[in-house]
Amino acid sequence: MRTSCIVTAVTALFATPTFATLAKPPLQPNLNNLKAGLMANLHPTNATRVQWPAGWIPASCKAITQNEHYNPADVSTYFVHYDDCTDPWILCYHEDSSAPLETLIDRFGRLPVHTRQWVRHLLALPHPSSSAYSMNGDIVVFGKAISNINVYIHESGHTITGQGAFPAYPKGGAKFSESEEWISNYNKDSNVPDPYAQSSQVENVAQNVVIDTYQRNVPGGFAGVNPQWSSIFHQFATIDTQQRLNGNMLVPGGRCLRRTHNAEPVLINTANPSAPGAALGKPDVSLSSDIPKEESASFDTKDDCKQGMAGGDEDNS
């Protein structure tokens, strides 16, 4: 099993990380100053939910839950239907998570639909700290990260690049974070957004997705919270170029235009196929025929993940 991405909150919030691999200094200590503006300007999407029969869980949610040493029997699964897409998303929620299921639904629904459409499943697990990672189209949030809008945007940044959302960098091709376009624009700037962005170009890209989402949706843009915005301009402008080529995917509006095939439902207790709920039958996770569907790409940011991602672990609910 890979090393867990969860570490203490103190390390991420108050110290320059010892894992830094990029030489440019951070512009800010974190991205906490973006959360209020993002929450005020990325509005919730109306949603309804239907709980799966007890005993069933998506295969990927089960595997991740077990790998993180939790019991899948403590995870409930839901179809969550947002008004901006014909098909529901599948959300997996551990009963000991640090915020209600409604918070998970709310924060995920604030993502612009043309960003959200690249995420397959969302899984919330408890932990005294706060972190998240992306794996094969799924986003996993731990502890207080469930309430942090920055984390959802950061992780969706991993997902859109991992799933090939940027037209010039399709799934299975060269990584956007290693591309000449990204590196050449990175080289034009004097800073990276924050200490977490220093850890790797993969994380730097994801932090700049948070910056550009703020730039696109909050009046006054990033310059309104940091007068030295030009120190990272070429990086978030490169993200902006790519998101505009994909229909302004960081801006709310419209309806979903594609989805990723869902993971297959599996029994939580394979040793007891007659457990309660199993007799109700396997949930139907097929997607409607009105939009293109793709298999999930294979990618994993868990090894890159350290903690706190896009701006600390305070609850911003």
N, C-alpha and C positions, 0 to 999 in steps of 0.2 A: 504494500500500500504506500502511496506517496505521502510525504510529510504533510501534516495538516497545515492549512494556511492560517489557522487561528493562533494569534499570539496576544500578549497583553495590550490593552488599549493605550497604556502609558507610552509604549515604544513608538506607536504610530503617531500619537498626538503631539508629543513633546520632544522627540529626539530625531535628529537627522539619521535616517536608517543606515546601518552598517552594510546593508546589501546594495547600496547605490552603485550603479554601473555607468551612469551617464555623468559626464563631467560638468555640465552646465549647472549653475546654482539655481535653487528654487526661488520663484518669484514670491510665493506666499507660504506660510507654515502649513496650510491645508486649504481646502475649498469650502470650509464651513460658511463663509460669507456669501455663498451662492444659494444656500438652501432656502432661505425665506423668499427670495425672488422667484425661484423655481416653483415652490409650493403655491405662490400667489398667482402665477401665470400659466402653469400647466394644470388645467382643471380636471377633476375626476370625470371619468366616463361612466354613464349610467350602466349598471350591471345587475344581473340576476344570477343566482347560483343554484345548483342541484347537487346534492351529495351522492357519491357513489354508494352502492350497497356495501355494507361491512364485509370485509374479507378480500376486497380487490384493491389493487394499487398499480399504477404504471410501472413497468419493469425498471425504467431508469430511476424513478423515485425510490423504489425498493432497494436497488443496488447501492445508490448513494447513501441512503439512510443506514444501511448495514455497514458500509465502508466507514461511515462516521461514528460507528458504534452506538447507534440508536436502534430501537425496536420498531420495525415497520408497523406492528400492531397499534402503535401510538400515533400513527399518521392517518389522517382522514383525507380523502381525495374528493375534489369537486370539479364539475363542469362550471366554468364561469363565463357567462355570455355577456360580452360588452356590445353596446348598441351599434358600434362601428364595424362589426364583422358578422357574417352569417354564422360562422362556426365558433363554438366556445373554445376557450383555453382550458387546460387542465392544470389545476393548482393543488399541490400537496402540502398539508399543514400539520405539523406536529402539535399535539395537544398542550405541550409545555412551552410553546413559543412565547417570546417576551412581549408580544402585542397581539391583539385579537385578529382573527381571520379577516375582518373588515378592513384592517390596516393594510394587509397584504393585497387585497383586492383593490383598495383605493390607490395605493402607490403604483402598482403595476398599470392600473387604468389611466394614470396620468401620463404615461409614456405616449408620445404621438403614435398613432396606429401604424404608420409606415416604418416605425422603429419596432414597435411591439410585435408586428407580424413576423419578425425573424426569430422570435423566442418560441421555443417549443413548449416547455413546462417550467413551472416555478415551484420551488420547494423551500419551505421555512422550517428550520431546526433550531432548538434552543441552545444557548451557550452563554456563560457569564460575560464573555467578551462580545465583539462585534466584527463580522467579516462576511465575505461572500466570494463566490467564484462562478465561472461559467464552464460548462462541459457539454459538448455535443448538442448545443442548442438549448440546454437547460440552464437556468440560473438558480443557484443555491444561496440563501441568505441565512445568516446565523445571528442569534442574539438581537441586540438593538438595531442591527442593520435593517431589520424588517420595516423600521419607521423612516429610514433615511432615503429621501428621494435621490440624492446624489449617487447612492450605491446602485439603484436600479438603472440610472442612466449610464454609469460607469460600466456595469456588467452588460448592459445592452450594447455598449460600444464594443466589447469583446465579441458579442454575438453577431453583430452586423458585419464585422470584419472576418470573423471565423466562418460565417455562413456565406460569405461572398456577396454581400449586399452592394459594395462599391463596384460599379460596372467594369472598371479597368482591372479589377483584382478579383476574378471569379473564384468560386469555391474550388479548392484543389489546386489553385495556382499559387503564384508567389504571394507571400505575406505582405499586406499593405505596410506593416511596421518595418519591413526590411526593404521596401521599394526605393528606387532612386528618387521618386517624387517626394516621398516622406523625408528621407534622409537629407536631401538637398535643401528642403525648406527648414528642417530642424537646424541645419548648419547656419542658416541666416539669422537665427535668433540668439540672444544672449542668455536666455533663461529657459527653464522648464516650469510648468505650473506650480509644483509643490514637491516636497521630499518624496512622496510616493511615486510621482512621475519619474524621479531619478532612477528608480529600481530597474527599469528596462524600457526599451522602446515600445514593447507591447502595452505596458502600463501607462506610458506617456501618451500613446494614442488614445487610450480609454479616458484618461483625465482630460485630454483636449476635446473629446466628445462632450464631456460635461461642460467645459468652457463654451463650446460652440452652441450647445443647446441653450445655455444662458444667453449668449450673444443674440441668438435668433428669436428668443421668446420674451425676454425681460426688457422693458423700456429702459433706455440708456445703455444697454448692453454691458459687456465686461468693463468697458472704460468707466462706467458709472460706479464700479466698486474698486477699481484699481487704476489709478492714473498712469501707471507704468505698463499698461496693457500691451504696448507695442513690443515689449521684450519677448513676448511669445506669439506675436501676431501671425507669423508665417506658419506656425504649427496649427493653430485653430482655424486659420484661413484655408489650409489644405484640407482639413476635415470638412469645412464648409463647401469647398468646391465639389468634393465627392458626394456630400449629401444632397446638394442641388442637382447633380447629375442623376440622382435617384429620386427625383420628384420632391425635393425639400423634405426629406424623411425625418428631420429633427423638428419639424413644425407640425402642430396638430391640424387635423382636418382630413376629410375624405373618409374612405373605407379601406379595409385591408385588401391588398392586391395579390397576395400569395400567402401560403402557410407551409409549415413543415409537418410532415406526417407524424402523428403521435406515436409514442412508444406503446407497445402492446400491454393490455392489462394482464396482470398475473395474480395468482392467489397469494395472499400474505402468508398463509400457512399451507405450504404445499404438502405437508405431511397429513393434513386434515382437510381434504377436498369437500367434506360435508359440513365444514364450519358454517356458522350463521352468515348469511349473505351470499355464500357461494352458490346456493341453490337458485338464487335469483338470476343467475346467468352473467356471463361476461359483459361488461359495459361496451357499448358500440362506440369506438373512437374514430370511426371513419370520417373523413372530411367531405364536405359537399363538393359538387362538381363545377361550381360557378367560378372558381379561381384556380390558378396553377398551384400545384403541390409538389414539394421536393422532399427527398430524404435528408435527414440531418447530416451536416458535415461532421467529421471527427476532429475535435479540438478540445483542449483542456487548459485552463489558466490556473489550475490549482497550485502548480509548482511556482508560478509567478506571484501568486497572491500572498500578501504578508499580513495586512490587517487594516481596517479602517477605510480603505480605498479612497473614495472621493470626498472625504471631508469629515473624518472623525466619527464617533459613535454615539453622539448625543441623540436623544429622542427628539425628533422635530415634529411630532404629531400635534 
